[in-house]
Amino acid sequence: MAKLDGKVCMVTGGAGSLGLAAARLFIAEGAKVTLVDLESAGPDKAAAQLGDGSAAAIAGDVTRAADVRNFVAATVARWGKIDVDATAYLNETIPLGRHGRPDEIARTVLYLASDDSSFTTGATLMLDGGMSA
Ligand SMILES: NC(=O)c1ccc[n+]([C@@H]2O[C@H](COP(=O)([O-])OP(=O)(O)OC[C@H]3O[C@@H](n4cnc5c(N)ncnc54)[C@H](O)[C@@H]3O)[C@@H](O)[C@H]2O)c1
């Protein structure tokens, strides 16, 4: 049995590289998916790439409450329910429970770029909230 048989997943940033890859995998695992993305990112085109009637698309901005209400309602209208908000789901897979903030990345790059790392050579520093630990 596929891992997401009968599940409905809403993927925000769904026309982007991570979102689209997650949507493709979710559909392969039996899910119905709504891709949410900014109009300019072309969520319709992205959904069309997924073929076979398992993907719907809606334009929306996650920072606008009215858009969020609209794409949640549209997803329920299209598929009858929502089981998985992929952004929240992806956060659950990161041991620290969230994505990294830009300032956290910038501070680490500053460390590598500055003399603070003067005795650090050839190291790979993971900034992944513990995913590779
Ligand atoms: N911190 C981490 O561990 C980590 C790891 C990998 C990627 N990322 C981040 O995850 C994000 C996704 O990566 P990606 O490679 O898929 O990026 P991407 O640029 O390909 O996709 C991001 C998508 O989000 C959409 N988007 C942006 N603002 C939006 C908004 N307000 N409402 C709705 N959609 C919006 C964009 O239009 C785009 O399609 C990026 O911000 C990336 O930096 C973080």
The ligand as a Gaussian input file, in Angstrom:
#p B3LYP/6-31G(d) Opt

LIG

0 1
 N       16.614000      25.872000       5.877000
 C       16.668000      24.722000       5.232000
 O       16.946000      23.707000       5.820000
 C       16.373000      24.714000       3.770000
 C       16.809000      23.681000       2.941000
 C       16.458000      23.731000       1.634000
 C       15.693000      24.802000       1.188000
 N       15.319000      25.767000       2.024000
 C       14.486000      26.865000       1.644000
 O       13.220000      26.337000       1.348000
 C       12.600000      27.187000       0.387000
 C       12.130000      26.388000      -0.782000
 O       13.272000      25.996000      -1.526000
 P       13.114000      25.796000      -3.075000
 O       14.421000      25.322000      -3.550000
 O       11.906000      24.981000      -3.368000
 O       12.896000      27.316000      -3.525000
 P       12.133000      27.841000      -4.817000
 O       12.496000      29.273000      -4.945000
 O       12.346000      26.932000      -5.971000
 O       10.593000      27.703000      -4.397000
 C        9.989000      28.529000      -3.447000
 C        8.558000      28.748000      -3.935000
 O        7.857000      29.448000      -2.916000
 C        7.046000      30.392000      -3.573000
 N        6.734000      31.477000      -2.662000
 C        7.555000      32.451000      -2.216000
 N        6.894000      33.297000      -1.413000
 C        5.619000      32.823000      -1.351000
 C        4.455000      33.283000      -0.690000
 N        4.487000      34.361000       0.090000
 N        3.324000      32.569000      -0.835000
 C        3.289000      31.458000      -1.600000
 N        4.365000      30.977000      -2.265000
 C        5.512000      31.666000      -2.132000
 C        7.866000      30.883000      -4.750000
 O        7.060000      31.484000      -5.743000
 C        8.514000      29.587000      -5.216000
 O        7.747000      28.926000      -6.212000
 C       13.616000      28.239000      -0.011000
 O       13.334000      29.407000       0.686000
 C       14.937000      27.619000       0.429000
 O       15.897000      28.587000       0.715000
 C       15.644000      25.739000       3.291000

